[in-house]
């Protein structure tokens, strides 16, 4: 009986071990292996996250350094901008630049004076700095305008005026036309005078001499070449007056009046003076040069420079200078008070 119980107990223990305990142990071991793999994977992910965190921390430090640098630069620019917005700095400088550009524009449009325009533009360019876009753009535009002005062929008005002043003083030395036949032709011999005999011969010789001083001409002739001294003096005075008109037209740059005066002088020279004389031919050549002279060459405009002034005012923090309204002078008074704003004074 005891043996049977022992055998049964041993069999039951063996069955329990084989059917229950060992499968449970295998499942536990498999679960432990799976947990080990999960733990290893989690450890790898933790290391990767740590690396990412370290990289983000380094980037944050670099961004912080860059931000601090930018803050310092912004502070410096703010201080510089504030200093340039002071009334004694940017406002007066921008006002000077604007007035100089406007003065150059007026010199070109109203006076047609490239020399004065170049002086004003050089002065405006000297006031500019190339640290800001608007100043650099205006500096470039003024440089382009100056190059265009240098390419303009200015007429030699002062030299021409002085030349014609000298011509006016030398008009009396121009040879006048003579009546055809008053001078013997080449090869002709002068007639031999008859010998003077007795008192009748003396009277006849005196009469012939007197006739030689007088010339009888038909008044219906078309030849107006002969000029008496009184008419010659009037012609010289008229030519001097026409030369004075010519010189005044040169100073004004009035091409039409210059051409009219040159034509009048040319006709007078052809009509009353010896055309074959070298002095007259040289004067006619000067008149041809004068008629062909370009008195009004094309001048560049400053539209681009004027258009950049508002951007310069806005960039430097200065208000655009408004042109002062002219005050109406009191009755009988010729003086107009100057503008009160110092920015409106060059």
C-alpha positions as CSV (number, residue, x, y, z in Angstrom):
1,X,0.0,0.0,0.0
2,X,2.8,2.4,0.9
3,X,4.6,1.4,-2.2
4,X,1.6,2.2,-4.3
5,X,1.1,5.5,-2.6
6,X,4.8,6.3,-3.2
7,X,4.6,5.3,-6.8
8,X,1.5,7.4,-7.3
9,X,3.1,10.3,-5.6
10,X,6.2,10.0,-7.7
11,X,4.1,9.7,-10.9
12,X,2.1,12.8,-9.9
13,X,5.2,14.7,-9.2
14,X,6.8,13.7,-12.5
15,X,3.6,14.7,-14.3
16,X,3.5,18.0,-12.5
17,X,7.1,18.7,-13.3
18,X,6.7,17.7,-17.0
19,X,3.4,19.2,-17.7
20,X,3.1,22.3,-15.5
21,X,6.4,23.4,-14.0
22,X,8.7,23.1,-17.0
23,X,6.4,24.9,-19.5
24,X,5.9,27.6,-17.0
25,X,9.6,27.9,-16.4
26,X,10.1,28.0,-20.2
27,X,7.6,30.8,-20.6
28,X,9.2,32.7,-17.8
29,X,12.6,32.4,-19.4
30,X,11.2,33.5,-22.8
31,X,9.6,36.5,-21.1
32,X,12.9,37.4,-19.3
33,X,14.7,37.2,-22.7
34,X,12.2,39.4,-24.3
35,X,12.4,41.9,-21.4
36,X,16.2,41.9,-21.8
37,X,15.8,42.8,-25.4
38,X,13.4,45.6,-24.7
39,X,15.6,47.0,-22.0
40,X,18.6,46.9,-24.4
41,X,16.5,48.8,-27.0
42,X,15.3,51.3,-24.5
43,X,18.9,51.9,-23.4
44,X,19.9,52.6,-27.1
45,X,17.0,55.0,-27.5
46,X,17.9,56.8,-24.3
47,X,21.5,57.2,-25.6
48,X,20.2,58.5,-28.9
49,X,17.9,61.0,-27.1
50,X,20.8,62.1,-25.0
51,X,22.9,62.8,-28.1
52,X,20.0,64.8,-29.6
53,X,19.6,66.7,-26.4
54,X,23.3,67.5,-26.3
55,X,23.2,68.7,-29.9
56,X,20.2,70.9,-29.2
57,X,21.9,72.3,-26.2
58,X,25.0,73.1,-28.3
59,X,22.8,74.8,-30.9
60,X,21.0,76.7,-28.2
61,X,24.3,78.0,-26.9
62,X,25.4,79.0,-30.4
63,X,22.1,80.7,-31.0
64,X,22.4,82.5,-27.7
65,X,25.8,83.8,-28.6
66,X,24.6,85.0,-32.0
67,X,21.6,86.6,-30.5
68,X,23.9,88.5,-28.0
69,X,26.1,89.6,-30.9
70,X,23.0,90.8,-32.8
71,X,21.7,92.6,-29.8
72,X,25.1,94.4,-29.4
73,X,25.0,95.3,-33.2
74,X,21.5,96.6,-33.0
75,X,22.4,98.7,-30.0
76,X,25.4,100.2,-31.8
77,X,23.3,100.9,-34.9
78,X,20.6,102.5,-32.7
79,X,23.2,104.7,-31.1
80,X,24.6,105.7,-34.5
81,X,21.2,106.4,-35.9
82,X,20.3,108.5,-32.9
83,X,23.5,110.5,-33.2
84,X,22.9,111.0,-37.0
85,X,19.3,112.2,-36.3
86,X,20.6,115.0,-34.2
87,X,19.8,118.4,-35.7
88,X,23.4,119.3,-36.1
89,X,24.1,116.1,-38.0
90,X,21.8,114.4,-40.5
91,X,19.1,117.1,-40.9
92,X,21.4,119.9,-42.0
93,X,23.5,117.5,-44.1
94,X,20.4,116.2,-45.9
95,X,19.2,119.8,-46.4
96,X,22.5,120.8,-47.9
97,X,22.5,117.8,-50.3
98,X,19.0,118.5,-51.4
99,X,19.6,122.2,-52.0
100,X,22.8,121.5,-53.9
101,X,21.1,119.0,-56.2
102,X,18.2,121.4,-56.8
103,X,20.7,124.2,-57.5
104,X,22.4,122.0,-60.1
105,X,19.0,121.2,-61.7
106,X,18.2,124.9,-61.9
107,X,21.6,125.7,-63.4
108,X,20.9,123.2,-66.2
109,X,17.3,123.9,-66.9
110,X,17.2,127.7,-66.4
111,X,20.7,129.0,-67.1
112,X,22.1,126.1,-69.2
113,X,25.3,126.4,-67.2
114,X,27.1,123.0,-67.1
115,X,30.0,124.4,-65.2
116,X,27.9,125.7,-62.3
117,X,25.9,122.4,-62.3
118,X,29.1,120.4,-62.0
119,X,30.3,122.5,-59.1
120,X,27.0,122.0,-57.2
121,X,27.0,118.2,-57.9
122,X,30.6,117.7,-56.8
123,X,29.7,119.6,-53.5
124,X,26.6,117.4,-53.0
125,X,28.6,114.2,-53.7
126,X,31.2,115.3,-51.1
127,X,28.4,115.4,-48.5
128,X,27.4,111.8,-49.2
129,X,28.6,108.7,-47.5
130,X,28.3,105.2,-49.0
131,X,27.3,103.4,-45.8
132,X,23.6,103.4,-46.5
133,X,21.8,102.2,-49.6
134,X,20.1,105.5,-50.3
135,X,23.3,107.5,-50.0
136,X,25.1,105.0,-52.2
137,X,22.3,105.1,-54.8
138,X,22.4,108.9,-54.9
139,X,26.2,108.9,-55.0
140,X,26.1,106.6,-58.1
141,X,23.3,108.7,-59.8
142,X,25.3,112.0,-59.3
143,X,28.4,110.2,-60.7
144,X,26.5,109.3,-63.8
145,X,25.2,112.8,-64.2
146,X,28.7,114.2,-63.8
147,X,30.1,111.8,-66.5
148,X,27.3,113.0,-68.8
149,X,28.1,116.6,-68.1
150,X,31.8,116.0,-68.8
151,X,30.8,114.6,-72.2
152,X,28.9,117.7,-73.2
153,X,30.8,119.8,-75.9
154,X,30.4,123.3,-74.5
155,X,30.6,126.1,-77.2
156,X,33.5,128.5,-76.8
157,X,31.3,131.4,-76.1
158,X,33.8,133.6,-74.2
159,X,36.5,133.1,-76.7
160,X,34.1,133.8,-79.6
161,X,32.8,136.9,-77.9
162,X,36.4,138.2,-77.4
163,X,37.2,137.4,-81.0
164,X,34.3,139.4,-82.3
165,X,35.1,142.3,-80.0
166,X,38.5,142.5,-81.7
167,X,36.8,142.3,-85.1
168,X,34.6,145.3,-84.1
169,X,37.7,147.4,-83.3
170,X,39.3,146.5,-86.7
171,X,36.5,147.3,-89.1
172,X,38.1,150.5,-90.4
173,X,41.0,148.5,-91.8
174,X,38.8,146.3,-94.0
175,X,39.3,147.3,-97.7
176,X,36.1,148.6,-99.4
177,X,34.9,148.0,-103.0
178,X,36.0,150.4,-105.7
179,X,34.2,151.5,-108.8
180,X,35.1,149.2,-111.7
181,X,37.6,151.0,-114.0
182,X,39.0,153.4,-111.5
183,X,42.2,151.4,-111.4
184,X,44.1,150.7,-114.7
185,X,44.0,147.1,-115.8
186,X,47.2,145.1,-115.8
187,X,49.3,145.9,-118.9
188,X,47.6,149.1,-119.7
189,X,49.8,152.1,-120.1
190,X,48.9,155.5,-118.5
191,X,48.1,158.1,-121.2
192,X,50.9,160.5,-121.9
193,X,50.1,164.1,-120.8
194,X,50.4,166.7,-123.6
195,X,53.3,169.1,-123.2
196,X,52.2,172.3,-121.5
197,X,52.9,175.4,-123.7
198,X,51.8,178.9,-122.9
199,X,49.2,180.1,-120.5
200,X,46.4,178.3,-122.4
201,X,48.3,175.0,-122.0
202,X,48.6,175.7,-118.2
203,X,44.8,176.3,-117.9
204,X,44.0,173.2,-120.0
205,X,46.3,171.0,-117.9
206,X,44.6,172.4,-114.7
207,X,41.2,171.6,-116.2
208,X,42.3,168.0,-117.0
209,X,43.6,167.6,-113.5
210,X,40.2,168.8,-112.1
211,X,38.3,166.4,-114.3
212,X,40.4,163.5,-113.0
213,X,39.1,164.2,-109.6
214,X,35.5,164.0,-110.6
215,X,33.6,160.9,-111.8
216,X,30.2,161.1,-113.5
217,X,28.0,158.0,-113.1
218,X,24.5,157.0,-114.1
219,X,22.2,157.0,-111.1
220,X,20.2,154.1,-112.6
221,X,23.1,151.7,-112.4
222,X,22.7,148.6,-110.2
223,X,26.4,148.8,-109.1
224,X,26.4,150.1,-105.6
225,X,30.1,149.3,-105.1
226,X,31.3,152.9,-104.7
227,X,31.2,154.0,-101.1
228,X,31.8,157.6,-100.1
229,X,33.5,158.3,-96.8
230,X,30.2,159.3,-95.1
231,X,28.5,156.1,-96.1
232,X,31.5,154.0,-95.2
233,X,31.4,155.5,-91.6
234,X,27.7,154.6,-91.4
235,X,28.3,151.1,-92.6
236,X,31.1,150.6,-90.0
237,X,28.8,152.0,-87.2
238,X,26.0,149.7,-88.4
239,X,28.3,146.7,-88.5
240,X,29.6,147.5,-85.0
241,X,26.0,147.6,-83.7
242,X,25.2,144.3,-85.4
243,X,28.4,142.8,-83.8
244,X,27.2,144.1,-80.4
245,X,23.8,142.3,-81.0
246,X,25.7,139.2,-82.1
247,X,27.8,139.2,-78.9
248,X,24.8,139.7,-76.7
249,X,23.1,136.7,-78.5
250,X,26.2,134.6,-77.9
251,X,26.1,135.3,-74.2
252,X,22.4,134.4,-74.1
253,X,22.9,131.3,-76.2
254,X,20.3,132.6,-78.7
255,X,21.1,130.5,-81.8
256,X,18.5,132.2,-83.9
257,X,19.7,135.7,-83.3
258,X,23.3,134.6,-83.8
259,X,22.4,133.2,-87.2
260,X,20.5,136.3,-88.2
261,X,23.3,138.7,-87.2
262,X,25.9,136.5,-89.0
263,X,23.8,136.6,-92.2
264,X,23.4,140.4,-91.9
265,X,27.1,140.9,-91.5
266,X,27.9,138.5,-94.4
267,X,25.6,140.4,-96.7
268,X,27.2,143.7,-95.7
269,X,30.6,142.4,-96.3
270,X,29.6,141.1,-99.7
271,X,27.9,144.3,-100.7
272,X,30.3,147.0,-99.5
273,X,33.7,145.4,-99.0
274,X,36.3,143.9,-101.3
275,X,35.4,140.2,-101.3
276,X,38.8,139.2,-102.8
277,X,40.7,140.8,-99.9
278,X,42.2,138.2,-97.5
279,X,40.8,140.1,-94.5
280,X,37.3,140.0,-95.8
281,X,37.6,136.3,-96.7
282,X,38.9,135.5,-93.2
283,X,35.9,137.4,-91.7
284,X,33.5,135.5,-94.0
285,X,35.0,132.2,-92.8
286,X,34.5,133.2,-89.2
287,X,30.9,133.9,-90.0
288,X,30.5,130.4,-91.5
289,X,32.0,128.9,-88.4
290,X,29.7,131.0,-86.2
291,X,26.6,129.9,-88.2
292,X,27.6,126.2,-87.8
293,X,28.4,126.4,-84.1
294,X,26.1,124.4,-81.8
295,X,25.2,126.9,-79.1
296,X,22.7,124.8,-77.2
297,X,24.1,121.2,-76.8
298,X,21.8,118.7,-75.2
299,X,22.3,118.7,-71.4
300,X,21.5,115.7,-69.1
301,X,18.6,116.1,-66.6
302,X,18.8,115.3,-62.9
303,X,15.4,113.5,-62.6
304,X,17.0,110.4,-61.1
305,X,19.0,112.4,-58.5
306,X,15.9,114.4,-57.5
307,X,13.8,111.2,-57.2
308,X,16.3,109.7,-54.8
309,X,16.2,112.7,-52.3
310,X,13.0,111.5,-50.5
311,X,14.5,108.1,-49.9
312,X,17.6,109.7,-48.5
313,X,15.5,111.9,-46.2
314,X,13.6,108.9,-45.0
315,X,16.7,106.7,-44.4
316,X,18.6,109.4,-42.4
317,X,15.5,110.3,-40.4
318,X,15.2,113.8,-41.7
319,X,12.0,115.3,-42.8
320,X,11.9,116.4,-46.5
321,X,12.6,120.1,-46.7
322,X,9.5,121.9,-48.0
323,X,10.2,124.9,-50.1
324,X,9.3,128.0,-48.2
325,X,6.3,130.0,-49.4
326,X,7.5,133.4,-50.5
327,X,6.1,136.2,-48.3
328,X,4.2,138.9,-50.1
329,X,6.3,142.1,-49.8
330,X,4.6,145.1,-48.4
331,X,3.6,147.9,-50.8
332,X,6.6,149.9,-51.7
333,X,9.0,147.5,-50.1
334,X,11.5,145.4,-52.1
335,X,12.9,143.3,-49.3
336,X,11.5,139.8,-48.6
337,X,12.5,138.4,-45.1
338,X,14.6,135.2,-45.2
339,X,13.1,131.8,-44.2
340,X,13.2,131.1,-40.5
341,X,14.0,127.4,-40.8
342,X,17.8,127.0,-41.0
343,X,17.4,123.9,-43.1
344,X,16.1,126.1,-45.9
345,X,19.4,128.1,-46.0
346,X,22.3,126.7,-48.0
